[in-house]
């Protein structure tokens, strides 16, 4: 498997393949790889000639220093995981200096409010950090397609906005959420759950599916109250937010309109571990 650590080498490798007419797919990750990532890699492999995977824990997207400090890192295990999926993957494992140089800071973007709600409201600066590192990575890798999971649906909308702002040529592909058999969304953070927290966590998706069923004939406020009630005194789980929003603009839905698509978004703490999920409502 080809592993690159610096800009010139990965850029040259991609350019060589593009010169030969190859379509380049890109899956950026922060490591701690799991089955959810595997579904992205496999989807990219089916739709592209060459696939680049980056592994980089991006410091500018962590608003909580403790979260950055405890984020799981095991590069050797990640490389073995990638090798088992496809040894022809191109893997980019840059250092912070390689990406940012001497100034580790985010670019200030105007995302027309997409970054001010839900995750943005609770994690200030997070999406600027995500957008900044992706802009740098897109410049280095120069992919034709980039693949992201819909678990981070708000991030997906912001990435599309980033592509428009920067006039990038990459096409963004959203991929379905990968779940465990009990419904819990695949996440690198799941590795930090205690057994009791892990046993309790499928309740998050169960509640989302109940909210979806109720959405057909109840008001937005009624659905929100139902979800809040479900988490009252729920052992091992603490609701941070539940939001019903327009699927495109991410603005809060006060009432339902037949012409609009809606999604439900949720963030829950299991101890110190923060879990997010979402579901299409119509």
C-alpha positions as CSV (number, residue, x, y, z in Angstrom):
1,X,0.0,0.0,0.0
2,X,1.3,3.5,-0.9
3,X,1.6,5.8,2.2
4,X,2.6,9.4,1.7
5,X,3.5,12.0,4.4
6,X,4.2,15.1,2.4
7,X,2.5,17.4,-0.1
8,X,4.7,17.0,-3.1
9,X,4.7,13.2,-3.1
10,X,0.9,12.7,-2.8
11,X,0.2,15.5,-5.3
12,X,2.6,14.0,-7.8
13,X,1.1,10.5,-7.4
14,X,-2.4,11.8,-8.0
15,X,-1.3,14.0,-10.9
16,X,0.3,11.0,-12.6
17,X,-2.9,9.0,-12.3
18,X,-5.0,11.9,-13.6
19,X,-2.7,12.3,-16.5
20,X,-3.6,8.7,-17.4
21,X,-7.3,9.5,-17.3
22,X,-8.1,8.1,-13.9
23,X,-11.0,9.5,-11.8
24,X,-9.8,10.3,-8.3
25,X,-11.9,9.7,-5.2
26,X,-11.0,11.1,-1.8
27,X,-12.1,10.1,1.7
28,X,-10.7,12.4,4.4
29,X,-10.7,10.9,7.9
30,X,-9.3,11.5,11.3
31,X,-8.3,7.9,11.8
32,X,-9.7,5.5,14.4
33,X,-11.2,3.7,11.4
34,X,-14.3,1.5,11.6
35,X,-17.0,-0.1,9.5
36,X,-18.6,3.3,8.8
37,X,-15.4,4.4,7.1
38,X,-15.1,1.1,5.3
39,X,-18.5,1.8,3.7
40,X,-17.2,5.1,2.4
41,X,-14.0,3.5,1.1
42,X,-15.9,0.8,-0.7
43,X,-18.4,3.2,-2.2
44,X,-15.5,5.4,-3.5
45,X,-13.6,2.3,-4.9
46,X,-16.7,1.3,-6.8
47,X,-17.1,4.7,-8.4
48,X,-13.5,5.9,-8.9
49,X,-10.4,4.5,-10.5
50,X,-8.0,5.6,-7.7
51,X,-9.0,6.4,-4.1
52,X,-7.0,8.5,-1.7
53,X,-7.6,8.3,2.1
54,X,-6.2,10.9,4.4
55,X,-5.6,10.3,8.1
56,X,-5.2,13.6,10.0
57,X,-6.6,14.6,13.4
58,X,-7.3,18.2,12.7
59,X,-6.7,20.4,15.7
60,X,-8.6,23.5,14.5
61,X,-12.0,21.7,14.6
62,X,-11.9,20.8,18.3
63,X,-13.4,23.5,20.5
64,X,-12.8,21.3,23.5
65,X,-9.0,20.7,24.2
66,X,-9.9,17.6,26.2
67,X,-11.7,16.1,23.2
68,X,-8.7,16.6,21.0
69,X,-6.4,15.1,23.7
70,X,-8.6,12.0,24.1
71,X,-9.4,11.4,20.4
72,X,-8.3,7.8,19.7
73,X,-5.2,7.5,17.6
74,X,-3.7,4.2,16.3
75,X,-2.0,4.8,12.9
76,X,-0.7,1.3,12.6
77,X,-4.1,-0.3,13.2
78,X,-5.6,2.2,10.7
79,X,-3.1,1.3,8.0
80,X,-3.7,-2.5,8.6
81,X,-7.4,-1.8,8.3
82,X,-6.9,0.0,5.0
83,X,-4.6,-2.7,3.7
84,X,-7.4,-5.3,4.4
85,X,-9.9,-3.3,2.4
86,X,-7.7,-2.6,-0.7
87,X,-3.9,-2.5,-0.9
88,X,-4.2,-0.2,-3.9
89,X,-5.5,2.7,-1.8
90,X,-3.3,5.8,-1.6
91,X,-2.9,6.9,2.0
92,X,-1.9,10.4,3.1
93,X,-0.8,10.9,6.7
94,X,0.4,14.5,7.0
95,X,1.7,16.2,10.1
96,X,0.1,19.4,11.5
97,X,3.0,21.4,10.1
98,X,2.5,19.8,6.6
99,X,-1.1,21.0,6.5
100,X,-0.9,24.3,8.4
101,X,2.8,25.4,8.3
102,X,3.6,27.6,11.3
103,X,0.1,29.1,11.7
104,X,-2.4,26.6,13.0
105,X,-5.6,28.6,12.7
106,X,-8.9,28.5,10.8
107,X,-10.0,30.6,7.9
108,X,-13.1,32.7,8.6
109,X,-15.9,31.7,6.3
110,X,-19.4,33.0,5.8
111,X,-21.7,29.9,5.5
112,X,-24.9,31.9,5.5
113,X,-25.9,30.6,8.9
114,X,-25.4,26.9,8.2
115,X,-22.6,26.9,10.8
116,X,-24.6,28.8,13.5
117,X,-27.2,26.2,14.5
118,X,-27.1,22.8,16.1
119,X,-23.4,21.6,16.1
120,X,-22.3,25.1,15.3
121,X,-24.1,26.6,18.3
122,X,-22.7,24.0,20.7
123,X,-19.2,23.8,19.2
124,X,-18.1,27.3,18.2
125,X,-15.4,27.4,15.5
126,X,-15.8,23.7,14.7
127,X,-17.0,24.1,11.2
128,X,-14.4,26.8,10.3
129,X,-11.8,24.3,11.3
130,X,-13.4,21.5,9.2
131,X,-13.7,23.8,6.2
132,X,-10.2,25.0,6.5
133,X,-8.5,21.6,6.6
134,X,-10.7,20.3,3.8
135,X,-9.8,23.3,1.6
136,X,-6.1,22.5,2.2
137,X,-6.7,18.8,1.6
138,X,-8.7,19.4,-1.6
139,X,-5.8,21.6,-2.8
140,X,-3.2,19.0,-2.1
141,X,-5.1,15.9,-3.4
142,X,-7.1,17.6,-6.2
143,X,-9.8,14.9,-6.3
144,X,-12.7,14.6,-8.7
145,X,-15.0,13.2,-6.0
146,X,-15.0,13.4,-2.2
147,X,-17.1,11.1,0.0
148,X,-18.7,11.9,3.3
149,X,-21.1,10.1,5.6
150,X,-24.5,11.6,6.3
151,X,-24.1,11.0,10.0
152,X,-22.4,14.5,9.9
153,X,-25.2,15.9,7.8
154,X,-24.7,19.5,8.8
155,X,-21.1,19.2,8.0
156,X,-22.0,17.8,4.6
157,X,-24.2,20.8,3.8
158,X,-21.3,23.1,4.9
159,X,-18.8,21.3,2.7
160,X,-21.1,21.8,-0.3
161,X,-21.1,25.5,0.6
162,X,-17.3,25.5,0.9
163,X,-17.0,24.1,-2.6
164,X,-19.3,26.9,-3.9
165,X,-17.4,29.6,-2.0
166,X,-14.0,28.5,-3.2
167,X,-15.2,27.5,-6.7
168,X,-13.7,24.0,-6.3
169,X,-14.0,21.4,-9.0
170,X,-14.5,18.5,-6.6
171,X,-18.0,16.9,-6.5
172,X,-19.2,16.0,-3.0
173,X,-21.0,12.7,-2.5
174,X,-23.0,12.0,0.6
175,X,-23.2,8.4,1.7
176,X,-25.8,6.7,4.0
177,X,-25.2,6.4,7.7
178,X,-23.5,3.1,8.7
179,X,-25.0,1.5,11.8
180,X,-24.4,-1.3,14.2
181,X,-27.1,-4.0,14.2
182,X,-28.7,-2.4,17.2
183,X,-29.0,1.0,15.4
184,X,-26.2,2.9,16.9
185,X,-24.4,5.0,14.3
186,X,-20.8,4.0,13.6
187,X,-18.4,6.5,15.2
188,X,-14.8,6.6,16.3
189,X,-16.1,7.9,19.6
190,X,-17.9,4.7,20.3
191,X,-14.6,3.2,21.3
192,X,-14.6,5.4,24.4
193,X,-18.0,4.2,25.7
194,X,-18.1,2.1,28.8
195,X,-20.1,-1.1,28.5
196,X,-23.1,0.4,30.3
197,X,-23.0,3.5,28.0
198,X,-22.7,1.3,24.9
199,X,-25.7,-0.8,26.0
200,X,-27.7,2.4,26.5
201,X,-26.7,4.2,23.3
202,X,-29.0,2.4,20.8
203,X,-31.8,4.3,22.5
204,X,-30.7,7.4,20.5
205,X,-31.6,5.9,17.1
206,X,-34.7,4.2,18.5
207,X,-35.9,7.6,19.7
208,X,-35.2,9.1,16.3
209,X,-37.2,6.4,14.5
210,X,-40.1,7.1,16.9
211,X,-39.9,10.8,16.2
212,X,-40.0,10.1,12.5
213,X,-43.2,8.0,12.9
214,X,-44.8,10.8,15.0
215,X,-43.8,13.5,12.5
216,X,-46.5,12.3,10.1
217,X,-49.4,13.4,12.2
218,X,-48.1,15.6,15.1
219,X,-46.7,19.1,15.2
220,X,-43.0,19.9,15.4
221,X,-43.4,21.1,19.0
222,X,-45.2,17.8,20.0
223,X,-42.4,15.7,18.5
224,X,-39.7,17.8,20.2
225,X,-41.5,17.5,23.6
226,X,-41.8,13.7,23.0
227,X,-38.1,13.4,22.5
228,X,-37.2,15.5,25.5
229,X,-39.5,13.4,27.6
230,X,-37.8,10.2,26.5
231,X,-34.4,11.4,27.8
232,X,-35.7,12.7,31.2
233,X,-33.8,10.7,33.9
234,X,-32.5,8.3,31.2
235,X,-29.6,6.5,32.8
236,X,-26.2,6.9,31.1
237,X,-27.6,9.4,28.5
238,X,-28.0,13.1,28.6
239,X,-29.8,15.0,25.8
240,X,-27.9,18.0,24.6
241,X,-30.2,19.0,21.8
242,X,-32.9,17.7,19.5
243,X,-33.8,19.8,16.5
244,X,-36.2,19.5,13.5
245,X,-34.9,21.5,10.6
246,X,-35.2,22.1,6.9
247,X,-33.0,19.5,5.2
248,X,-31.4,22.1,2.9
249,X,-31.1,25.3,4.9
250,X,-30.9,23.7,8.4
251,X,-33.2,26.4,9.7
252,X,-35.5,25.4,12.6
253,X,-38.9,24.2,11.4
254,X,-41.7,26.0,13.3
255,X,-44.4,24.4,11.2
256,X,-44.5,21.7,8.5
257,X,-44.9,22.5,4.8
258,X,-45.7,19.7,2.3
259,X,-43.2,21.2,-0.2
260,X,-40.2,21.0,2.1
261,X,-38.0,18.2,3.3
262,X,-37.1,17.9,7.0
263,X,-34.6,16.1,9.1
264,X,-34.3,15.5,12.8
265,X,-30.9,16.0,14.5
266,X,-29.8,14.9,17.9
267,X,-26.8,15.2,20.2
268,X,-26.5,13.1,23.4
269,X,-23.8,12.8,26.0
270,X,-23.0,9.3,27.2
271,X,-20.7,10.3,30.1
272,X,-18.0,12.4,28.5
273,X,-18.6,11.0,25.1
274,X,-20.7,13.1,22.7
275,X,-22.8,11.2,20.2
276,X,-24.7,12.7,17.2
277,X,-27.2,11.2,14.8
278,X,-29.9,12.3,12.4
279,X,-32.8,11.0,10.3
280,X,-34.8,12.1,7.3
281,X,-38.4,12.7,8.4
282,X,-40.2,12.9,5.0
